[in-house]
Amino acid sequence: MSSNFSKVDEYGFERPDDFDYVTYESFMSQYLKILAKRSRKWTRAMAKQRLLRKQHTLKREIRKGIPNEHREQIWLYVSGAADDRSVNVDLYQKLLNSKHDTTLVEIIRTDLPRTFPDNIFFNSGDEYQEQLFRVLVAYGHHNKVTGYCQGMNYIAGLLLLVTKNEDSTFWLLKTLVERILPDYYSNTMDGLLTDIDVISELVGSKFPAVNAHLSHLGLPWPVVLTKWLVCLYCEVLPTETVLRIWDCLFSEGSKILLRVAVTLIALHRSEILACDQFLDVSDCLKTIVKGPKVIHCHKFVKSIFKVPGKISSKQISRLRESLATTRKAKNKEQNKEE
């Protein structure tokens, strides 16, 4: 292990025993300079507020990465969460003070110890767990249709680690679930299942050999993609890479998640094609999300806008509509047969 890096990263996550310190040290020696430069630029721009007035410039700068000290403010601003909160400032506190459903509370309590057991902030005391509990309970009572489902705990947990603010975490979670990713967390998970079909279609059209190979090995796309999408990569990719993806997600919407999935498959297609057994490809997909190409978060985020090629919002909308209709028709037929 390199003596230059601790066993715990800056967000409190314990590094696994097989962590690639050599690759990480090589990456950080360059990335720390980039971070320092980005931080100075953002601090100057935020002081004058000029960055927030130019949408095109803001989008470009966000793609290059938001310094962590500015993430809370920028995420709230670009996602529309700040505007929503300004209309109902006391909502979070009112929800905490309201009568709570005991079943919902018990489900959330059961899930809390499973949330980031490898994070020192969540496993070394009650403070973060209690903050997360309050956020999830408040949101579950606010959105009674969706309530609480697994995946939200990881998303809200990472939001808390970044913002250090329960109220901001609640509003960002609300914006993700209701505006950016509608139907990802509903009972039917229609939005999530549709996007899995969209990614399969995109990979099939851009990298047909990979799509054919996975089909031949009998690996269904939901097995590969459900965990990636449901936790927005936060239980999958390195933390800094996830936060760089979330910078773009809050700014540009759900198409970013699709670009990330297609890029992960594309960058590692030679490894995937080299697998000749179901278990081999399953292990391969677990390995690629921890490898050097994703540790280099700066290069990786650049690649999500280049590697998949042109994917327009109109194209995604058309695919979503078409594939959702096809899937619902199939489900209807299956239900009739049963």
Buried (B, 14 or more C-beta within 10 A) or exposed (E): EEEEBEEBBEBBBBBEEEBBBEBBEBBBEEBEEEBEEBBEBBEEBBEEEEBBEEEEEBEEBBBBBBBBEBBBBBBBBBBBBBEBBEEEEEBBEEBBEEEBBEEBBEBBEEBBEEBBEEBBBBBEEEEBBEBBBBBBBBBBBBBEEBBBBEBBBBBBBBBBBBBEBBBBBBBBBBBBBBBBBBBBBBEEBBBBBBBBBBBBBBBBEBBEEBBEBBEEBEBEBBBBBBBBBBBBBBBBBBBBBBBBBBBBBBBBBBBBBBBBBBBBBBBBBEBBBEBEEEEBBBEBBEEBBBBBBBBBBBBBBBBBBEBBEEBEEEEBEEBBEBBBEEBBEEEEEEEEEE
